C-alpha cells in the first residue's frame, strides 16, 4: 500500500509542472502576439503619417505647377517664374519645373525689346533714291558683318515696298538674323537676345547645325543658372553637361563661362557634402573641380580635411629585432 502511494506522488507533481509549462508557453505566445500587433500598428501609423505628408507636399507642388503653366500660357512670365521657382526650391526633381522656369525666364526676355547698339561704321540713313539703293545698302552692311544695321535697313526696305525681291530679302533676313543670333550668344554673352534672333531666323528657314548647337547650349546654360545658389547638386549636373561640349558658353550678367560655373559649383557642392559629414563624396567633388582650376581657400581647407577622413594613414609596424639562436654546447659524457 505504501508502495502505491509513493509511486503516484511524483506523477501528480509532474502533471502540475506540465500544466504550468503549457500555461507559461501560452502566456508568452499571447504577449508576443500582442507585441507584434502593437508594433505593426505603430509602424502603420508612422507610414500613414509620412504618406499623408508626402501627399500634401506633392499636391501643393502640383498646384503650383498648374498655376505656373497657366501663367506661362497667358504670357504672365514673371508670375510663372515665381511658381516654378517655388517648386524647384522644394523639389528640384519635380518633372517639368526646371524647364518651365527656364521658359518663363526666356519669355520675360522676349517681351523686352532688344537694344540695338549702332555701329560707328556704315550707319544706315534714310535713302530717298528708292528701294534698289536701300537693297544695295543692306547687302553692303551684311557683307561687312554689320548685322544690327543690316536688319534695320531690311526693315526700312520692307516698309518701303513689301513686294520688292521678296525671296532675296527673306534670304538676307535669314542670313543677318542667324549670324546676329550666334554673335550675341558667343561674342556678347547675351543668351536671351541670341535665342530670340535665332528663333526669328528660323521663320525664314531651318537653322544649320552650328546655330542649333549654339542655341541649345544657351538654353541649357539658362536652365543651369536657375539652380545657382539654390541647389548646388543640380547646378553641378547641368553645368557639367554643358562643360563637356560647350565649355566657353557664357553670359554677360555673371561674365562666367560654363566651365568656370562648373568649377565653382563643384567646390560649393563639395563644401555642402563636407558639412553634411560626407567626406568621401566631398573629396570626389573637389577632385573634379581641380581639373578646371585651383581650389579656393574654403574648398582647399575642406578638401585636405576630407582626404584625411576618407583616407586615414595606416600605422607601419615596427621592425622586429631578430635574436640569433644560441648554439647549444655539448656536455661531455663521463
C-alpha angles and dihedrals in degrees: 000000000000089000091059092051092051091050096051098046096073090048092060091049091050091051091052091050090049092051091049090049093052091047092052092047091049091048092048091049091050092051091049091051092048091048093050090048092051092047091048091051092048092049091046090051093052092046091049092050093049091046091051091050092049090048092051093049092046091049092050093049091045089053090050090050091052091050090048092050091050092049090048092051091049093050094248091135099167092054090046091052091053092052094047092044089055090054094047091051091055101034117010090185095057105131113259097358097110092044091049091050092051091048091050091051090049090048090053090053093047092056088060117082109242113246111236115206110210116234117236090230131062094007108185117236128188106282115208095183092089142265095299092062090048089050092052091047091052090050091051091051091051091049088053092050092242094144100168095053091040089058091047090051092048089052088052090050093051091048090053096047121355091189098054112120090326099183093048093046090049089053091050090050090051093048095047095044093046095052094038089055094049092047092050091055100038103033105024102032089228097141099170093046092048093050089049093053093046090050089054091048089053089063089066097043145330116294120244123244095264095051091046091051092049091050093048090050090052091050092049090049091054091048091049091049091058088070095049110130088350102075116004093186092059091041088056090047097052099035088046090059091048094045089057096061109010107025094157096059106121143170127224092224094068097016087220129128123227090255091053091047090050091050092051094044091052091055094048093046088050090052090050093052092045092052089050091056095255097127097163093048090048093050090053089056092048091051091052090048092054089063087067101038147317120308119252120239096271095046092044092052092047092045092056091048092046091051092053090050096044097040107030116186117259120230114247110222116241113251112257115234113238112226113204113237116247116245108237115237118229116242111221114242110234 
